Amino acid sequence: MILTSYLRRQVLKPFLLVSITLSGIFAIYLLGRYLAQAAEGEIPARIVLKLVGWRLLIAQEILLPVTFFFGVVFGMNRLFRKAEMLALFACGFEEKDVFKSLLPVVLLVSLLVGLVSLILRPLAWQNFFQTKARFREKFDLARLKGGIFYKMPENRTFFAERIDPHQREAFHIFLYQREDKSVKIIRARVCFQKSLPGKEILVFKEGRQYEFQNEEGLIMISEFESLNLPLPYPQRTREEKLKAFPSQKLLKLKTSGALAEIQWRLAAPLGALGLAFLGVSLSPSRPRQKGGRPFFLALLTFVFYFYGQVLLKKGVAQGQIPPWPGIFWAPLALFFLSGFSFSLFWRKK
């Protein structure tokens, strides 16, 4: 029991350390990204922490398996390099005892990854998209600042020299809009935003509209006292909708995109299990030997596994890959590599 607890601690310590470190780095990256958007007026500052929290929860689907994988490799390899594993074997430990000792921890992490992938991840995507839809996707003069170019839906760019956020008015306006074969430019002295049921309108006052054709150049200049420009609400892409779809409802859909999404979620805990077994099988080395080989093989394996899984998901969604086993080729490959590396490294320990 003491040896079993010691073996588990040697794996859990690096796992928790790496997991907290990578999660912290990713959170800092997200915080900087969304704070920059808040500083430019694209989103309110009060929702930054919410967006960071939802994205960090979503990322655990990837961070948990990979950090546990490297935690297993680091912890087990350290035991071999420090000759502690030889001491464990001398105390009566066998290969099967090593796997039995780690199996409860491996299963617990795999179940946690399954919980994140099947339940928490779609819930987090749903809240993330809803938060963005309420704020970022809705053009609002009250959040903008003068002297900055802002991208708008439908290939539009907005610029104002000065903005009064309280009155939702902008002064000395430049609006650029590109269509298929033409470009329209609006210059106006002032504009304000008007809210109507189901839509938003920008009302331009005292200005000109220039229209250009790609082949003919400037073809029309029109002056106006007032010009209304409807602001559409961007729709979510199909991929975004599927990410936020509950797993139990996703199973009822018969499309290739839904199949790819549900396979991705189901493959996550299997991948975590396969990575853990592979980490154990890659860890053996001689006492006092440098530990570079296992970490290089682990990094190379994870890169191929992750990007291979992404390509498989894309292929299944587009109908280019047979739906079965589909994405499950990735975790199946991990189990195959685990058996191969076990016969290659453990038998030569």
Beta strands, then each sheet from edge to edge (+ up, - down):
strand 1: 150-152
strand 2: 156-164
strand 3: 169-178
strand 4: 182-196
strand 5: 199-213
strand 6: 217-231
sheet 1: 1+ 2- 3+ 4- 5+ 6-
end
